[in-house]
Amino acid sequence: MSRTPRIRRPEDERLRLGPTFAYGLQHVLTMYGGIIAVPLIIGNAAGLSPAEIGLLIASCLFIGGLATILQSWGLPFFGSQLPLVQGVSFSGVATMMAILAAGEGLPGVFGAVIAASVAGLIVAPFFAMIVRFFPPVVTGTVITTIGLTLMPVAAGWAMGGTSEEDPNWGNLQNIGLAMGTLVVVLVLSKVASPTVSRLAILISIVLGTTFAGIFGWADFSNIADGGIVALPQPFAFGLPTFGIASIISMFIVIIVTMTETTADIIAVGEIVGTKVDSKRIANGLRADMISSAVAPVFNSFTQSAFAQNVGLVAITGVKSRFVVSAGGVILVVLGLLPIVGGLVAAVPPPVLGGAGIVLFGSVAAAGVRTLAKVNYEGNMNMVIVAVSLGFGVIPVVMPGFYDALPSWVGIILHSGISSAAIMAVLLNLLFNHLGGKSAERSAFIPGTGRVIREEDLARLLANQTLFNGDTIKDGKILDAEGEEVPVVTASQEVVITDGIKTGKIRTRHDIRRALAEADAE
């Protein structure tokens, strides 16, 4: 009896050591500005000295690297084993600053993060069960929103990355440097060499930084301020304290973080073209939560997946999770070697802005591609997309929109990603589930409608990737009603897809009829 061979997942591809670390460094450069922003903000709010802020930054790099390795490499029950880079979450900045303003200091912040993260670790498996309510109409909306909400970050970097009070904010020098970097990315992306094309982001950042250094637009004077080597010091700012109000408010942040991480896992799964189910999401969320719970021990904060790196996966086509694990190793080294981190920190924000336009736009484009698969005829899917995208963009175009609402509501809705995800899931439930079974297929099952491509059947059987209620019998997949799910060729799938879009195919009988007509032709 022959055994169906197990097909390797796209994310399990292993590259040579050199390219692995080169692509990993590209990931680090993409997210470096984001991972150091939170300790900079919180450190200044806590009144820390420059040396103490440097310690916070090093700690965040160190923990971010370990969290990235756990998430991408994975251990039993921990880690999604997807190319996701982890780092300090922006979602908790407002709450942590409120805890500082209340006089609890950094120990109060760290205590709230530890307690809330442990609670998040407990609820993670239950939270992951919502994955069945993420068909393409939801996932496409969320992925598109991720890209759109990140564009202001790229624009801010391109303007100078400091503040609007800076006299150089948005000057021709900054905009020109950003646009020059963007042009280099586009040119290198068209180079015939696949290696150069995939490394276009990294090469453009290096060239942009070199150009800026020649003209004195990059500051390398503070590279050695943090010393050469610095080992992590547990509880450097004192033992954590635990305030009930702080823990509750931080737990709300944890819920937001889990929502965003779920969206990022789904997004990168869609881009990579791999199976994402509730078990995998639960493993990813557990990695998030255990990393967040341990982070305060080493003077860091809540951890989450970085959406900007999802864009890098989309634009480069490098799907290997081991590349991201290599990026995690680099982050750990940066956390141990502040002088190296200082060198990376010297990359001018406009250079990152030029690259960010491509990266974040790629995420939005991936979402649009997913939305193109959605059937909009005879249902409310257009309304779901329209309203959810609107809610996702509101915090971007009008940041103070929710200021009059209770603070706990604002914490959730001020994140465009969370707003869009919550609205899309609720509207999908209302229109496609409570009002009748959705006609949309799951985002996590290959094929269109209830058919399966020939090349996908082996992977489905090997990985036990099934709809709820499906069973396997004699090498075939049976649906909840015991009917065999038809196996089709790529050309037959096109016929079925077109039939569903035009409304000609609505039932299993219609599928069989269309396949018979296609064979007859």
N, C-alpha and C positions, 0 to 999 in steps of 0.2 A: 504494500500500500504506500503510494507516494505521499509525501508530506509537503504541504504548500510552503515554499520558502518565505522566510520573514524578510520583508522589504525594509531597508534602512530608511529612517526618517530623514528629511532634508537637513534638519538642524544637527544631525549627528555626523555630518561630513567633517573629515579631518584634513587640514592643510599642512603644508610643510611648516617647520618651526619659524622661519623668517617671516613669511607672509602672515602667519597667525599673529605674531606680536606686532607686525606693522599695522594690520587691520585693527588689532586691539588698541594700539596707541591712537589710531584715528577715532575710535569710540571715546577714549579718555579726553582727547582734545575737544570733542564735540560737547561733552557734558561738564567739562572742568569749570567753566564760568558759573554754571548752575549749582554745582556742589559746594563751591566756596562762598556763594552768595549768602546762604542761610547763616553760617557761623559768623560772617561779617556783620550781618544785620543784628543778630542776637547778641554777639559780643559787644557791639557798640551800645546797644540798648541796656546791657548789663553793666556798662561802665568799665569794661575790661581794658587793660593796657594793651599796646600793640603786640607784646610778647605773648600775653595770654590769649589774644585773638588768634595769633599764629598757632598756638597749641590747639585751639578749637578746630582750626582749619585742618591741621595735620590729623587730628582725631577723626574728623569727618571723612577724610580721604582713606584712612586706614580701615575704618568700619565699612565704608562704602565698597572698598575692594573685597573685603571678606563676604559682605552681603551679596555682591555680584557673583562671586565664585559659588556661593551656596545656591543662588537662584539659577544660574546657568549650568553648572556642573551637576548639582543636585545630590541629595542623600535620600534614603528611604523616608517618605512622608514630607520631605522638605525640598522645595525647589521645583520650578516648572520645567526645567531642562530646556529652556528656550533662550535665544540670544537677547536677554534683557539686562541692561545695566542698572544697578541699584545705586541710590544715593540719598542724601538728606531731602525729605519732602518739603516743598514750599507750603503745603496745605496747613501746616501747624504754626507758621510764622506769627500770624495775628494772635492766636491763642497763647503762644509762648510769651509774646510781648505783653499780653494782658496779665499773665501770671507774674512776670517781672514787675509790672506796674503795681500789682497788688502787694509787693514787698516780699514775695517768697524767694526771690533770687534764683540763681541757676539750680541750687539743690531742689527747689520746688518744681522747677521745670523738669529736671531729670526724674524725680519721683513720679510725677504725673505721666511721663512718657512710659516708664517701666510698668506701672499699674495698668494703664490703658492698653498697652501692647499685649500684656498677659491676657487681659479680657478679650482682645481681638484674636489672640491665638486660639482661645476656646471657641469663639463663634465662627472662625474661618470656614470650617466644613459646611456649616449651615448656610453661610453667606454664598458659598460657591454653588449651591444648589439652584440658584437663579439662572444658571447658564442655559437651561432649556428655553428660557424666554429671550434669547438673543439670536433671532433669525437675521438674515441679511439686512432687513429694513432697520433693525436696531444697530447691528454692528457697523454697517456702512455709515449710519448717522454719527455714531460715536467716533469712529476713526476719522471722519471728515472734520468733526469738531476738534479733535486733538490737534490736527494740523492747523486749523484756523486760529485756535486759542494760543498756539505757540508763535504765530507770526509777529505779534507785538514784541516778543522777546528778541526775535531777529532784528526787527526795526530799531529797538532800543540799542542793541549792540551796534548796529550800523550808524546810529546817531552819535555814538561815543561811549555808551554803556555806563555813564556815570549818573548825572542828573541834569534836568533841564536848567538848573541854576548855573551849570558850568558854561562859561562864555564860549567854549569850543563846541558846545552841544549842537549837532547837526550842521557843522560847518562843511565847506566844500572838501576839506582834507579828509574828514571822516567818511563822508558819503562816497568820495572818489575811491578811497581805500577799500571800502566795502564792495563797490561796484567792480573794481579791478579784480578783487578776489573772486567774485561771482563769475566774471568773464573767464578767469583761469579755470574754474571748475567746469564750465561749459566746454571750453576748448579741450581740456584733458579728457573729458567724458567721451569725446569723439575720436580719441586716439585709438589706433587699431589694436594696440597691446591691451589685452584684458586686465593685466596687472596694473598698468598705469591708469586705466579707466576706473578700476575699482578703488584705487588709492587717490582719486582726483581730489577728494575733500582734504585728506592729509597733506598732499603735495601743495595744494593751493594755500593752506594755512601756513605751511613752512615758508613758501615763497612770499606770501603777504607779510609775514612777520619779518623776514629778512629785508624786504623792501622798506618796511616801516623803520627798521633799525638803521638802515643806511641814511635815511633822511631825518633821524632823530625823533621819530614818532612813536617809538617803543622804549619803555623805561626798563632797563636791566639793572639798575643800581641797587635794588632791594633784594636781589636773588639770594644772597647769603645771610640775610638778616635773621633767619630762623635757625641758623647753624647748619652743620653738615648732616649729623645723625641725631634723631630724637626718638627714643623709645616711648610707646604709649604709657601714660601714668594713670592707673585707675583712680577714679574719684578725685581728680586733681583739684576740683572746686568744692570739695566737701561731700559728705555722705548725703544721699537723697532724702528729702522730706516728702511726706504724703498728705496732701490736702484734698478733702473729698470734692470740693467744688472744682479744683484744678483737674482732678482725675476725670470727673464727669465731662468737663469741657474738652479735655484731651481725647476722651473716648469718641466724642463726636468727630473729631479730627481723624481718628483711626478708621471710622466708618467711611469717611470721605476718601481716605487713603486706599482702603480696600476696594472702593468703587473704581477709583482711577487705575489701580493696579490690575483689576479685573479687565477693564477696558484695554489696557496696554497689552495684557496677555492675549486677549482676543485679537487685537490689532496685529500683533507680531505673528500670531498663528496664521491669520489670514494672509499676511504678506509672505511668510515662509511657505505656506501651503501644506500645513500639517494639522493633525487632529488636536483639537482643544476641547476637553470635556470637563465636567464638574470636578473629577478627581484631580486633573492636572491644575485646574484653577485653585483648588483647595491646597495642593502642595505649594503652589506659588505664593498664596496668601500666608501660609504657615511660615514660609521662608521670610517673607516680609515682616511678620509679627515677631518671630524669634530674633531677627536681626534688630528690630526696633527695641525689643526688650533688653537686649545685651548692650546696645549702643550707648546708653547713658553711663554704663560702667566705665567706658572709655571716652567719656565726655563728648558724646555725639547725640543725635536726635532721631526722630522717626525716619525710617527708611522706606522708599518706594521706588518703583520702576521709573526710569527717565524716558518720557515720551519722545524727546528729541533723538534718542538713539534708535527708536523704532523707525524714524525717517531715514537714518543712516543705513539700516538694513534694507529698506526699500530702494534707496538710490544706488547702492553698491551691488546689490544682489548677493552679498556674502551672507549666507544663512547659518553658518556654523556657530553653534553655541560655544565651542571651544575658543573661538576668536574672542568672544566676550569674556570668557574665563581668563584669557590672557590679559585682557584689559583690566580685569579685577586684580590680577597679580601686579600690574603696573601701578594701580591705585594704592595697593598695599605698600609698594616700594616708595611711592611718593609720600605716603604718610610717615614712613620711617626716615626718608631723606628730604627734609624740608628744602634743601638747596635745589634739588631737582624739581620739586613742586613749584618753587619760586620761578624757575626757568619757564615752566609751562604757563604759570600765571602771568608771565610777561607778554603773552600773545595779546595784541591789541584787540579790544572789543569789536571795532569795525571789521577786522578780518573774520572774526567769528560770525558777525552779522551777514557778511556776503555769503559765507558757506551755509548759514542757517536758513537763508531764503530758499535754497535748493532742498535742504533737509526737511524743513517743516512743510514746504509745499508738496513734497513727495508723500508725506503722510496724508494730507488732504486729498491728493490725487488717488491714493490707494483706497480711501473711503469712497470717492466718487466711482471708482471702478467697481466696488462692491455694490453700491446703490444701483448701478446699471443692470445688475442681475435681478433686481426686484420687479415683481409684477405689480403694475399700478392700475390695471384694468379691473373694474367692478369691485373695488375695495377702498379702504381709507388709508392706504399706505402713503399716498402723497401728503395727506394731512399729518400723519405721524412724522414724516421727514421734515416737513415745513415747520411745524411747531417746535420739534425737538432741536432743530438747528437754530431756530430763533432764540430759544432759551439758552442754548450753548453760547451764542454770540453776545447776548445781552451784557454779561459781566465784562466782556472785552471792550465793547463800544461805550458802555456806561458803567464804570466801576462802582459808582455809588448807588446803583439802582436799588440794592437791598438794604441800605443803611438804616432805614426806618423800621425794619423787621427785627424781631428778637435776635440777639447775637448768635444763638445756636443755629438759627435758620440761615443767617448770613454766612456762617462758616461753611455750610454745605453748598449753598447756591452761588457763592462768590467764585466757586470753581466752575468754569464753563464746561469742563469735561463731566463733572458730577451732575450738573444741571441737565445736560443733554442726555446722559445715560439714564438718569432717573425718569425724565419725561418720556424718553423713547420706550423704556420698559413698561411704564404705566399705560401709555397710549396703545402699545402693542397688545397688552393684556386686555384693555377695554374693547378695542376694535377687532382683534383677531383671535381672542380666546374666550372672553366672557360672552361675546356676541356670536360665537361659533368658532370652529376649528380653523386655524390659520391655513391659508393656502401656500404660505411660504415654506420652503424647505429649511432645515437646520443649516446654520453656517458651518457646521462641523462635519457634515457628511458630503463626500464628493458626489457629483452628479446633479441633475436638474430634475425636479419633480420627484417621482418615485421610480427612477431608473438609475442604473449604475454603469459607468464606463468599464469596459473590459479590463483596462490597465489598472483600475482602482479596486477591482473585486478582491485580488489577492491581498492587498493591504488591509482592506476591511476585515477579511477573514482572519488574517494573522494578528491584527491588533484588537479584534473584537469590538470594532467601532460600529455601534448600532444605534438606530433610533430607539426611543422608549417603546417596548413591546415587540421589537424585532427578535427573531430567533435564527439560528443557523441549523440547517439540516441538509446533509449530503452535499456539502460544499455550496449550498445555495442560501440566500437570505430571504426569509419569509417575514412579511409584515405582521402587524398585530392581529390581522384577520386571517392569517395563515396563507395569504397569497404570495406567490414568488415575485420578488422585485426583479423586473426585467434587466438583463445585462445587454448593453448596447455598445455599438462602435461610436467613435467620435462624430462621424457624419450623421448617424441616427440620433445622437444626442442633440445635434443642431436642429433637426426636424422637430423633436419633442419640445425643445426650448422655444422655437418659433411658434409652435402650436399653442403653448401655454400663454405666451405673450399676446397672441391674437385672440385668445379665448376659444380656439377650436378644440383644444384639449382640456378637459375638466375632470375626467374620470379615468379609472383604470382601463375601462373598455376603450376609451378614446386613444389611450397610449398604444394598446394592442392593435387597434385599427390603423393608426398612423405608421407603426412599424411594419405591418403587413403591406401597406401601400408603398412604403419606401423600398421594401424588398422586391415588390413586383416591378418597380421602375428600374 
